[in-house]
Amino acid sequence: MMKFEVDAGKCIKCGLCATDCPFGIITPPDGENPPGVVAERAAYCIKCGHCQAVCPTGASSLGYDGVSLSKYTTDKLFVDPRQLANHMRLRRSVRKYKEEPVSKELLEELLDTARYAPSGTNRQPVGWIITYGHYKVHKLAEAVINWMASEMNKDSYYAKVLPIAAFVRAWEKGIDTIFHHAPHVITAYAHKDNHIAGVDCAIALTWLDLLMPSHGIGVCWAGLFELAMMHDPEMRKMLGVPEDHVTKGTLIFGYPKFKYNQIPGRNLAKIIWNED
């Protein structure tokens, strides 16, 4: 339910909240009356927060708990585009980790930022499961290997298209090709009826993927784990996925064992211009 509120003492009647509303829900100020809501359109509000973000005086709000309209100057609000580009280009898929754990306090700080990731109609459907510590991570990786071994015994499709036998042999030698001995695993989940859950989770995970290196944390996507999760209900129980929800992406992470000093090459961007 929409909870648009205006502090009449702060409102300067500029009308920006009404002008910038994507669905035309907010009425412009009228004389001494501040902006209001078009009652028959209120149900279309997705709480995107444009009305709150565009307000120059912090007069409008949508009733979210814990939201503070801090005043930022432009130089504090925006990062240098070249620094951001270099940060993104330096991003590595890290598969060698130190033993040192990432603190829970830092993880909560990172997830507090990741909750601002865009989602379809701003439903904010993404939840998180953090597997914290080497023993728990090891048991999850072992479950993936057990699933792979069962696929080998059935001579299944995945046994034909993936080097599953090599993964199992490596595990038997003490080599973890699933989580690469990472200390932590984070999995994104959403309700099974959300038809774009995969997109919403992937966006939120990508935000984490870019945020974590700024704190010195290395990250890698765990595709083999997700593949096993799709086909083994017992693994979902083991992970603790809530009922009627599905996982849609997993990252492994920890402090990198090595420092990366160069930006390796990549293929040129493939661009099609669709112009008038």
Secondary structure, 3 states (H helix, E strand, C coil): CCCCEECCCCCCCCCHHHHHCCCCCEECCECCECCEECHHHHHHCCCCCHHHHHCCCCCEECCCCCCCCCCCCHHHHCCCHHHHHHHHHCCCECCCECCCCCCHHHHHHHHHHHCCCCCHHHCCCCEEEEEECHHHHHHHHHHHHHHHHHHHHHCCHHHHHCCHHHHHHHHHCCCCCCCCCCCEEEEEEEECCCCCHHHHHHHHHHHHHHHHHHHCCEEEECHHHHHHHHHCHHHHHHHCCCCCEEEEEEEEEECECCCCCCCCCCCCCCCCCCCC
